[in-house]
Amino acid sequence: MLKAPLRPTEEPKRKPEDPNNKKFLPDENIWLWDAFYTIRTSLEKSIEPLYEYVKTFSKFEGENKLSPDRFVKSLDEGDNPITAEGLKNDINEHRKEEERLRDEIPEFVNVSIFQINCKDIRNMYVGKHSQIIEKEVKLIAQKAKDMNYQLSTKFDEINERIRRPPKNIEDLTETRKYISEIPVTIAKLKDEIKQCMDIYGILDEFNFEFSGGDLDQKWLLFGAPQKIIGVIEEQSKVLEKQREAFVKAMEAEQEEFEETLDNLGITV
């Protein structure tokens, strides 16, 4: 009958405590104890380089603490939120960080007798910068939409003011005065439109896809100054006709007044 060797639960005695003890027999499995501890000691020594390798990741402490949501949110807070151009520059920096991490962290590395898979942690670090890039591009798009809305609202107000029907000759005079000042206003708004179009240009660099409605709003804003000029030309003709009507009404009132005075004179 075969007997399987068993590793002793504690280190066996290798010699008797009493040198004169002739009956002492060493544990027959002492060789198994020695083999086990030889292997164990070798494994413990092979693990030591892993502790040193882990320390090399201390330089990525920034990536460990980095929160894409908090980072992007902090950029647009306070009295001086980041501009679209500032976001563009920051995106380019994060792209560089993505490349740096890919270069510095290999997919696999051999340390002692172990092969370490670094791909997952590398992807996690790179992914944080990718998320920041994605969120910053969306923030640029939101800035373009917000600026578009603000400028479009100003042009709507100008359009409404030009088309507002005058109640009398005084209102008409005010409207004409307002129209005469519009070229200066539009010149300033054109500068702001250019800034807005520059933001759209940044988004084009990042291949951002707008919805059909957003694109319509972009081009409506781009053509808004020319549209206002057309409205002015149209409304100027309307105002001229209204001026003639007001003048005729005033002349009629004048004639009626003079006739009333004449009748009073005859009566007296």
C-alpha positions in Angstrom: 0.0 0.0 0.0 1.4 3.4 -1.1 1.6 6.1 1.6 1.4 9.7 0.5 3.9 12.1 2.1 2.5 14.7 4.4 4.0 18.1 5.1 4.6 18.4 8.8 2.5 21.1 10.5 5.6 22.4 12.3 9.3 22.1 11.6 10.4 18.6 12.5 13.3 18.1 14.9 16.4 17.2 13.0 18.3 15.6 15.9 17.5 14.5 19.4 17.6 16.8 22.3 19.6 14.1 24.1 22.7 13.1 22.0 22.6 9.8 23.7 19.1 9.0 22.6 19.8 6.2 20.2 16.1 5.6 19.5 15.5 9.0 17.9 14.3 8.9 14.3 13.9 12.0 12.2 10.6 12.7 10.6 10.5 10.9 7.3 8.8 13.9 5.6 11.4 16.5 6.7 12.4 16.7 3.1 8.9 17.9 2.2 9.1 20.6 4.9 12.4 21.8 3.5 11.1 21.8 -0.1 8.0 23.8 1.0 10.0 26.5 2.8 12.6 26.7 0.0 9.8 27.4 -2.5 8.0 29.8 0.0 11.2 31.8 0.6 11.8 32.0 -3.2 8.3 33.3 -3.8 8.6 35.9 -1.0 11.8 37.1 -2.5 10.2 37.2 -6.0 7.4 39.4 -4.6 9.7 42.1 -3.2 10.3 43.7 -6.6 6.5 44.2 -7.0 6.5 46.6 -4.0 9.1 48.7 -5.7 7.2 48.6 -9.0 4.0 49.8 -7.3 5.9 52.9 -6.1 6.6 53.9 -9.7 2.9 54.7 -10.0 3.1 57.4 -7.4 3.8 59.9 -10.2 0.3 59.2 -11.4 -1.2 60.5 -8.2 -2.8 63.4 -10.2 -4.6 60.9 -12.4 -5.8 59.0 -9.4 -7.4 62.1 -7.9 -8.7 63.5 -11.2 -12.5 63.8 -11.4 -13.6 64.8 -15.0 -16.9 66.1 -13.7 -15.4 68.3 -11.0 -12.6 69.4 -13.2 -14.7 70.7 -16.1 -17.3 72.2 -13.7 -14.6 74.2 -12.0 -13.5 75.7 -15.3 -16.8 77.4 -15.9 -17.4 78.7 -12.4 -16.7 82.1 -10.8 -16.5 85.6 -12.2 -14.2 84.7 -15.0 -15.4 81.4 -16.6 -13.1 79.9 -19.2 -13.5 81.0 -22.8 -14.0 78.8 -25.8 -10.5 79.5 -26.9 -9.3 78.6 -23.4 -11.2 75.3 -23.6 -9.7 74.6 -27.0 -6.2 75.0 -25.5 -7.1 72.8 -22.5 -8.4 70.1 -24.8 -5.1 70.1 -26.7 -3.3 69.7 -23.4 -5.4 66.7 -22.4 -4.8 65.1 -25.7 -1.1 65.4 -25.0 -1.7 63.8 -21.6 -3.4 60.9 -23.3 -0.4 60.3 -25.5 2.0 60.7 -22.6 0.2 58.1 -20.6 0.1 55.7 -23.5 3.8 56.1 -23.9 4.8 55.9 -20.2 2.5 52.9 -19.3 3.0 49.7 -21.3 0.2 47.2 -21.7 2.3 44.5 -20.0 5.4 44.6 -17.9 7.6 41.8 -16.5 8.6 42.2 -12.9 10.5 39.3 -11.4 8.6 36.1 -12.3 5.4 38.0 -12.9 3.8 39.5 -15.9 1.7 42.5 -14.9 -1.3 43.7 -17.0 -1.1 47.5 -17.0 -3.5 47.9 -19.8 -6.6 48.4 -17.6 -5.1 51.1 -15.3 -3.6 52.8 -18.4 -7.0 52.8 -20.0 -8.6 54.2 -16.8 -6.1 57.1 -16.7 -6.4 57.8 -20.4 -10.2 57.5 -20.1 -10.3 60.3 -17.6 -8.6 62.7 -20.0 -10.9 61.5 -22.8 -14.0 62.2 -20.7 -12.6 65.7 -19.9 -12.1 66.3 -23.7 -15.6 65.2 -24.5 -17.2 67.3 -21.7 -15.1 70.4 -22.7 -16.2 70.1 -26.4 -19.8 69.9 -25.2 -19.2 73.0 -23.0 -17.9 74.9 -26.1 -21.0 73.9 -28.0 -23.2 75.2 -25.1 -21.3 78.5 -25.2 -21.9 78.7 -28.9 -25.7 78.0 -28.4 -25.9 80.5 -25.5 -24.2 83.3 -27.5 -26.3 82.6 -30.5 -29.4 82.9 -28.4 -28.4 86.1 -26.9 -27.5 87.7 -30.2 -30.6 86.4 -32.0 -32.7 87.9 -29.2 -31.1 91.3 -29.8 -31.9 91.1 -33.5 -35.4 90.0 -32.7 -35.8 93.1 -30.5 -34.4 95.3 -33.3 -36.8 93.8 -35.8 -39.8 94.2 -33.5 -38.9 97.8 -32.8 -38.5 98.7 -36.5 -41.9 97.1 -37.3 -43.8 98.6 -34.4 -46.6 100.7 -35.9 -46.3 104.4 -34.9 -49.4 105.8 -33.2 -48.6 109.4 -34.3 -46.1 111.6 -36.1 -44.0 111.7 -32.9 -43.8 107.9 -32.7 -42.8 107.9 -36.4 -40.1 110.4 -35.8 -38.7 108.3 -32.9 -38.8 105.2 -35.1 -36.9 106.9 -37.9 -34.3 108.2 -35.4 -34.0 104.6 -34.0 -33.5 103.3 -37.6 -30.8 105.9 -38.3 -28.8 104.6 -35.3 -29.1 100.9 -36.3 -26.0 100.8 -38.5 -23.8 101.6 -35.5 -25.6 98.9 -33.4 -25.3 96.3 -36.2 -21.6 97.1 -36.6 -21.1 96.2 -32.9 -23.3 93.1 -33.2 -21.3 92.0 -36.3 -18.2 91.8 -34.1 -20.0 89.6 -31.6 -21.4 87.5 -34.4 -17.8 86.9 -35.6 -16.8 85.8 -32.1 -19.8 83.4 -32.1 -18.8 82.1 -35.5 -15.2 81.6 -34.3 -16.6 79.4 -31.5 -18.5 77.3 -34.2 -15.1 77.1 -36.0 -13.5 75.6 -33.0 -16.2 73.0 -32.8 -15.6 72.2 -36.5 -11.9 71.5 -35.6 -13.1 68.9 -33.2 -15.7 67.5 -35.7 -18.6 68.3 -33.4 -21.9 67.3 -34.9 -24.7 69.8 -34.5 -28.4 69.0 -34.9 -30.2 70.3 -37.9 -31.9 72.9 -35.7 -28.7 74.1 -34.3 -27.2 74.5 -37.7 -30.2 76.5 -38.9 -29.8 78.8 -35.9 -26.1 79.3 -36.7 -26.8 80.4 -40.3 -29.9 82.5 -39.3 -27.6 84.5 -37.0 -25.0 84.8 -39.6 -27.5 86.4 -42.0 -29.3 88.4 -39.3 -27.5 91.8 -40.1 -28.4 91.5 -43.8 -32.0 90.6 -42.9 -32.3 93.7 -40.7 -31.1 95.9 -43.6 -33.9 94.4 -45.7 -36.4 95.0 -43.0 -35.2 98.7 -42.7 -35.6 99.2 -46.5 -39.1 97.6 -46.4 -40.2 99.5 -43.3 -38.8 102.8 -44.5 -41.3 102.7 -47.4 -44.1 101.8 -44.9 -43.1 104.7 -42.6 -43.0 107.2 -45.5 -46.6 106.2 -46.4 -47.6 106.5 -42.8 -45.9 109.9 -42.6 -47.9 111.1 -45.6 -51.1 109.8 -43.9 -50.2 111.6 -40.7 -49.5 114.8 -42.6 -52.8 114.7 -44.4 -54.6 114.0 -41.1 -52.8 116.9 -39.5 -53.7 119.2 -42.5 -57.3 118.1 -42.3 -57.3 118.8 -38.6 -55.8 122.2 -39.3 -58.4 123.0 -41.9 -61.1 121.9 -39.5 -59.6 124.1 -36.8 -59.4 127.1 -39.1 -63.0 126.5 -40.2 -64.1 126.4 -36.6 -62.3 129.7 -35.9 -64.0 131.2 -38.9 -67.4 130.1 -37.7 -66.7 131.5 -34.3 -65.8 134.8 -35.9 -69.0 135.0 -37.9 -71.0 134.1 -34.8 -69.4 136.9 -32.8 
